[in-house]
Amino acid sequence: MNRNKFHHVYGPVPSRRLGRSLGVDLVPFKTCSYDCVYCQLGKTSKKTIDRKEYVAIEDVLEELELKLRFEAFPDYISLAGSGEPTLNRGIGHLIHRIKRLTTVPIAVLTNGSLLWIPEVQESLLEADIVLPSLDAGDEVSFRYVNRPHKSISFETMAKGLVDFTEVFSGSVWLEVFLLGGVTGASSAVKKIASLANEIGPERVQLNTVSRPPAEEFAFPVNGKKMQELKKLFPDNVELITENCLGKVPITKQQEANNSDILALLSRRPCTVQGVSVGLGVNPGEAAKRLQLLNQQGDIKVVRSNDMIFYEKVGLR
């Protein structure tokens, strides 16, 4: 299989929420409706709400079919990547076609900013899981943390989350990303929890900074505090941490390939364990390849929260 053919499909990646997740990129790098201070990919280069076919759906389907033909099936096919996937107006058609191609469930990881648009809601109805984000409980925090496009207000975004959850027959897993000193305070979390209760997702997943963020002032909430804040939410709430990767089985597929590793690290910083789990290779082999790529100057080492990550040079 010629790995140079893959421009839009990557991984599988190690997901703390979805296990081994085969990623699909539907927009150019950092094309997004937000510019979140905690983003692991750095600052948004094109902030927009313009929906168009940024990536040709037929090209994506061709790559997906090739991946699924030659590699072990992932736990999910995730429409995510390096920007906001719902900006691609062909996302609904893609989901429909994937359903005809494979039985692997489809997950859409979205910041939720465009769910107030009826066409966006309709385009996601065939997905199995939609995982939107809610990082703030009021307009001020929303502007500080997510730095949204000027056309998106907190009220509009929040109503979109409520309305979509009402019409979607699949599962909605709401990610709540908390920042130390900002949205990690009890008073701020109570506002978020109240809105989460109104949205009514199947589960709430609490997260905080673990990978290198876009801004140095995006600090994590410590584990003990996260456990306390968890109690402010209704039932079906879980903490998402880097330790979740330990629950993902490593499926031996093939020897590590530099192209696959670079494709993975161009979408997210990873630890050695992350590369090993995501690509299904021996940890020792993954470490050797990462060391070689680092020596060649293709990737670099980044430390975050006492952990060592590798990311592609030029990512941020």
C-alpha positions as CSV (number, residue, x, y, z in Angstrom):
1,M,0.0,0.0,0.0
2,N,1.4,3.4,-1.0
3,R,1.1,5.6,2.1
4,N,1.9,8.7,0.1
5,K,-1.6,8.5,-1.3
6,F,-3.1,9.5,2.0
7,H,-3.6,13.3,2.3
8,H,-7.0,13.4,4.1
9,V,-7.1,10.1,6.0
10,Y,-4.6,9.4,8.8
11,G,-3.9,7.1,11.7
12,P,-5.6,5.3,13.3
13,V,-4.8,7.8,16.1
14,P,-4.9,7.0,19.8
15,S,-8.0,8.6,21.2
16,R,-8.7,8.9,24.9
17,R,-12.4,8.9,24.1
18,L,-12.8,6.6,21.1
19,G,-10.0,4.0,21.3
20,R,-8.2,3.5,17.9
21,S,-9.7,6.1,15.7
22,L,-9.2,6.5,12.0
23,G,-9.1,10.2,11.3
24,V,-10.5,12.1,8.4
25,D,-9.4,15.7,7.7
26,L,-12.1,17.7,5.9
27,V,-10.6,21.2,5.9
28,P,-7.1,22.7,5.4
29,F,-4.9,22.9,8.5
30,K,-6.3,25.2,11.2
31,T,-9.4,26.3,9.3
32,C,-11.8,26.8,12.1
33,S,-14.6,28.9,13.5
34,Y,-12.7,29.1,16.9
35,D,-9.2,29.9,17.9
36,C,-9.1,28.1,21.3
37,V,-6.4,29.0,23.7
38,Y,-5.8,25.4,24.5
39,C,-5.7,23.9,21.0
40,Q,-3.0,21.3,20.6
41,L,-2.5,22.4,16.9
42,G,-1.6,26.0,17.7
43,K,-3.4,29.2,16.7
44,T,-6.1,29.3,14.0
45,S,-4.7,30.5,10.7
46,K,-8.1,30.9,9.0
47,K,-11.0,31.8,11.2
48,T,-14.3,31.5,9.3
49,I,-17.9,30.3,9.2
50,D,-18.0,29.9,5.4
51,R,-19.1,26.4,4.5
52,K,-17.8,25.0,1.3
53,E,-16.2,21.8,-0.1
54,Y,-12.7,22.5,1.2
55,V,-11.7,18.9,0.6
56,A,-13.2,16.8,-2.3
57,I,-15.5,14.1,-0.8
58,E,-14.7,11.6,-3.6
59,D,-11.0,11.9,-2.8
60,V,-11.7,11.2,0.9
61,L,-13.8,8.1,0.0
62,E,-11.1,6.8,-2.2
63,E,-8.5,7.0,0.6
64,L,-10.9,5.5,3.2
65,E,-11.6,2.5,1.0
66,L,-7.9,1.9,0.5
67,K,-7.2,2.2,4.2
68,L,-10.0,-0.2,5.2
69,R,-9.0,-2.7,2.6
70,F,-5.5,-3.2,3.8
71,E,-5.5,-2.4,7.6
72,A,-7.3,-3.8,10.6
73,F,-10.6,-2.0,11.2
74,P,-10.4,0.8,13.8
75,D,-12.9,1.4,16.6
76,Y,-14.3,4.5,14.9
77,I,-14.0,6.6,11.8
78,S,-13.6,10.1,13.2
79,L,-14.4,13.2,11.1
80,A,-12.1,15.6,12.9
81,G,-8.6,16.4,11.9
82,S,-6.9,19.8,11.9
83,G,-9.9,22.1,11.8
84,E,-13.7,22.3,12.2
85,P,-15.2,19.4,10.1
86,T,-18.7,20.9,9.8
87,L,-17.3,23.7,7.7
88,N,-17.1,21.2,4.9
89,R,-20.5,21.4,3.3
90,G,-20.1,17.9,1.9
91,I,-19.9,16.2,5.4
92,G,-23.5,14.9,5.2
93,H,-22.8,13.2,1.8
94,L,-19.6,11.8,3.1
95,I,-21.3,10.2,6.2
96,H,-24.0,8.7,3.9
97,R,-21.4,7.2,1.6
98,I,-19.2,5.9,4.5
99,K,-22.3,4.1,5.8
100,R,-22.5,2.2,2.5
101,L,-18.8,1.4,2.6
102,T,-18.3,0.0,6.0
103,T,-19.9,-1.0,9.3
104,V,-17.3,0.9,11.4
105,P,-19.2,3.5,13.4
106,I,-18.8,7.2,12.5
107,A,-17.9,9.8,15.1
108,V,-18.0,13.5,14.4
109,L,-15.7,15.6,16.7
110,T,-16.9,19.2,16.4
111,N,-16.6,22.4,18.4
112,G,-20.4,22.7,18.2
113,S,-20.2,26.3,17.0
114,L,-22.3,25.7,13.8
115,L,-25.0,23.4,15.2
116,W,-27.5,26.2,15.2
117,I,-27.5,26.0,11.4
118,P,-30.3,23.7,10.1
119,E,-28.2,22.4,7.2
120,V,-25.4,21.4,9.6
121,Q,-27.8,19.6,11.9
122,E,-29.3,17.7,9.0
123,S,-25.9,16.8,7.7
124,L,-24.9,14.9,10.9
125,L,-28.1,12.9,11.4
126,E,-26.6,9.7,10.0
127,A,-23.6,9.7,12.2
128,D,-23.4,7.3,15.1
129,I,-21.8,9.7,17.7
130,V,-21.4,13.4,17.7
131,L,-18.9,14.8,20.2
132,P,-19.4,18.6,20.5
133,S,-17.5,20.9,22.9
134,L,-18.7,23.2,25.6
135,D,-15.9,25.1,27.3
136,A,-17.7,28.1,28.9
137,G,-20.8,29.0,30.7
138,D,-21.2,32.6,29.7
139,E,-20.3,35.1,27.0
140,V,-17.2,36.5,28.7
141,S,-15.6,33.0,29.3
142,F,-16.6,31.9,25.8
143,R,-14.8,34.9,24.2
144,Y,-11.7,34.3,26.3
145,V,-11.3,30.5,25.9
146,N,-12.7,29.8,22.4
147,R,-12.1,33.1,20.7
148,P,-14.9,32.4,18.2
149,H,-15.6,34.0,14.9
150,K,-17.3,37.4,15.4
151,S,-20.6,36.1,14.0
152,I,-21.0,33.4,16.8
153,S,-22.4,34.5,20.1
154,F,-22.5,32.3,23.2
155,E,-26.3,32.3,23.2
156,T,-26.4,31.1,19.5
157,M,-23.8,28.4,20.1
158,A,-25.6,27.1,23.3
159,K,-29.0,27.0,21.6
160,G,-27.5,25.1,18.7
161,L,-26.2,22.4,21.1
162,V,-29.7,22.1,22.8
163,D,-31.6,22.0,19.5
164,F,-29.3,19.5,17.9
165,T,-29.4,17.1,20.8
166,E,-33.2,17.1,20.6
167,V,-33.3,16.1,17.0
168,F,-30.3,13.7,16.8
169,S,-31.2,10.0,17.3
170,G,-27.5,8.9,17.9
171,S,-25.3,9.5,20.9
172,V,-24.1,12.9,22.0
173,W,-21.0,13.0,24.1
174,L,-20.4,16.5,25.4
175,E,-16.7,17.4,26.0
176,V,-16.2,20.1,28.7
177,F,-12.6,21.4,28.6
178,L,-11.6,23.2,31.8
179,L,-8.7,25.6,32.3
180,G,-7.0,26.4,35.5
181,G,-7.7,29.9,36.8
182,V,-10.4,30.5,34.3
183,T,-13.2,27.9,33.8
184,G,-11.7,25.6,36.4
185,A,-13.3,27.5,39.3
186,S,-16.4,26.1,40.9
187,S,-18.5,29.1,40.1
188,A,-17.7,28.9,36.4
189,V,-18.2,25.1,36.3
190,K,-21.6,25.4,37.9
191,K,-22.7,27.5,34.9
192,I,-21.3,25.0,32.5
193,A,-23.0,22.1,34.4
194,S,-26.3,23.9,34.3
195,L,-26.2,24.3,30.6
196,A,-24.9,20.7,30.1
197,N,-28.0,19.6,32.0
198,E,-30.2,21.6,29.6
199,I,-28.5,20.1,26.6
200,G,-29.0,16.6,27.9
201,P,-26.2,14.6,26.3
202,E,-25.8,10.9,26.8
203,R,-22.6,11.5,28.7
204,V,-20.3,14.4,29.7
205,Q,-16.6,14.1,29.4
206,L,-14.4,16.4,31.5
207,N,-11.0,17.3,30.0
208,T,-8.2,19.7,30.7
209,V,-4.8,20.6,29.2
210,S,-2.5,17.7,28.7
211,R,-0.9,18.2,25.2
212,P,1.0,21.4,24.4
213,P,-1.5,24.2,24.1
214,A,-1.7,27.1,21.6
215,E,-1.1,29.6,24.4
216,E,1.3,29.3,27.3
217,F,-1.3,30.8,29.7
218,A,-3.7,27.8,29.1
219,F,-3.1,25.9,32.3
220,P,-4.5,22.5,33.3
221,V,-6.7,21.8,36.3
222,N,-5.0,19.3,38.6
223,G,-6.4,15.8,39.0
224,K,-7.8,16.3,42.6
225,K,-9.6,19.4,41.6
226,M,-11.1,17.7,38.5
227,Q,-12.5,15.0,40.7
228,E,-14.2,17.6,42.9
229,L,-15.6,19.5,39.9
230,K,-16.9,16.3,38.4
231,K,-19.4,16.2,41.3
232,L,-21.1,19.4,40.0
233,F,-22.4,17.6,37.0
234,P,-25.3,15.2,36.7
235,D,-24.9,11.5,36.2
236,N,-22.9,9.9,33.2
237,V,-19.9,12.2,33.6
238,E,-16.3,10.9,33.2
239,L,-12.8,12.3,33.4
240,I,-10.7,12.1,30.2
241,T,-6.9,11.9,30.9
242,E,-3.8,10.7,29.2
243,N,-4.0,7.6,31.3
244,C,-7.0,6.5,29.3
245,L,-4.6,5.5,26.5
246,G,-3.6,2.6,28.7
247,K,-7.0,1.1,28.2
248,V,-6.6,1.0,24.4
249,P,-5.2,-2.4,23.2
250,I,-2.2,-2.3,20.9
251,T,-3.1,-4.2,17.7
252,K,0.0,-5.4,15.8
253,Q,-0.5,-4.4,12.2
254,Q,2.9,-3.7,10.7
255,E,6.2,-2.1,11.3
256,A,6.3,1.6,12.0
257,N,6.3,3.7,8.9
258,N,7.8,7.3,8.8
259,S,5.0,8.6,6.6
260,D,2.3,7.3,8.9
261,I,4.0,8.7,12.0
262,L,4.4,12.1,10.3
263,A,0.8,12.1,9.2
264,L,-0.2,11.4,12.8
265,L,2.1,14.0,14.4
266,S,0.9,16.7,11.9
267,R,-2.6,16.4,13.4
268,R,-1.7,16.1,17.1
269,P,1.3,15.9,19.4
270,C,1.8,12.4,20.7
271,T,3.8,10.5,23.3
272,V,5.7,7.3,22.4
273,Q,2.7,5.4,23.8
274,G,0.3,7.4,21.7
275,V,2.2,6.6,18.5
276,S,2.4,2.9,19.5
277,V,-1.3,2.6,20.4
278,G,-2.5,4.6,17.4
279,L,-0.5,2.9,14.7
280,G,-0.5,-0.5,16.4
281,V,3.2,-1.0,16.6
282,N,5.7,-2.1,19.2
283,P,6.6,0.7,21.7
284,G,10.3,0.1,21.2
285,E,9.9,0.4,17.4
286,A,7.9,3.5,17.8
287,A,10.6,5.1,20.0
288,K,13.3,4.2,17.5
289,R,11.4,5.8,14.6
290,L,10.6,8.9,16.7
291,Q,14.3,9.3,17.7
292,L,15.3,9.0,14.0
293,L,12.8,11.5,12.8
294,N,13.8,13.9,15.6
295,Q,17.5,13.6,14.6
296,Q,16.5,14.3,10.9
297,G,14.7,17.5,12.0
298,D,11.3,16.3,10.9
299,I,9.8,16.3,14.4
300,K,10.6,18.0,17.7
301,V,10.3,17.2,21.3
302,V,7.8,19.2,23.4
303,R,7.3,18.9,27.1
304,S,3.9,19.5,28.7
305,N,2.7,18.7,32.2
306,D,5.8,16.6,32.9
307,M,5.2,14.5,29.8
308,I,7.2,14.2,26.6
309,F,5.4,14.7,23.3
310,Y,6.6,14.7,19.7
311,E,5.1,16.9,17.1
312,K,5.8,17.7,13.5
313,V,8.1,20.6,12.9
314,G,6.1,23.7,11.7
315,L,2.9,22.5,13.5
316,R,2.6,25.8,15.4
